[in-house]
Amino acid sequence: MNKLDSAERARILHLLCEGNSIRAITRLTGVSKITVSKLLIDAGKACMAFHDANVRQVEAKRIQVDEIWSFTYAKQKNVAKAKAAPAQAGDTWTWTALDADSKMIVSYFVGGRDGECAMWFMDDLRSRLANRVQLTSDGHRAYLEAVEGAFGGDVDYAQLVKIYGSSPESARGRYSPAECTGARKERVEGSPDPAHISTSYVERSNLTIRMHMRRFTRLTNGFSKKVENHAYAVALHMMYYNFVRTHSKLRMSPAMAAGVSDRLWEVSDIVALVVAQEAEKVTKVRGPYKKRGAEISN
């Protein structure tokens, strides 16, 4: 991968961000799978570090949170009989928190769907906000304790609890989710505005995730084999979505709308993060050295 120039790296990352699989990119570019995977890992690490350091003090009014399902190596029901399944095989959930006004994904977390993961996710979200917000989630009970632990009473929190029933398609055994037959709004903390108790924007964001990451596409063999690589792919997508991709209605990137960035990024800017990360690694490996009796630091 070190032989790839910046333009080729940008091309590969752009293909990844637009929903192409690693095998498809290999066919399109002639670059090996190992090289594409290595670039994905390096880019994911760089994007994680940038998001963690720079998406802070976000001034938002309404935050919507949700979880999107995927799986690693094998579906949960098949893990027991899968050959050489890794420790974290099975269901993998990506938690996202979206600003309803700027459409920016302020926080994300890859893990399970239990209470501990909910706490990690909510603690991270709280650390990135600059002010009190109205928060809306679905009826997942893990949110109740997690929101209380992270925000205390400093939040206007409500749940949109959806009611599901069987659809005619699912009754015939076809691949189809249950039909939503209704929803009720439940105030949990503070004074949330009933007109803005909604998860519509974050659920639409889930569709964008499935369209832009092959690992989330249902009924394919593009699923992640390692949960670490899954997390790196998510980090790359979030960077692309927040900073590079122009939102069709906002006519700017979500990061610009949220005031986190003053310009529209290009994929080459993500490559620059990777290059800077590589340079930092080289500096750490070489470390300080002495020349003619004087200590010089790289």
Beta strands, then each sheet from edge to edge (+ up, - down):
strand 1: 62-72
strand 2: 90-99
strand 3: 105-111
strand 4: 134-137
strand 5: 156-165
strand 6: 179-189
strand 7: 289-291
strand 8: 294-296
sheet 1: 3+ 2- 1+ 4+ 5+ 6-
sheet 2: 7+ 8-
end
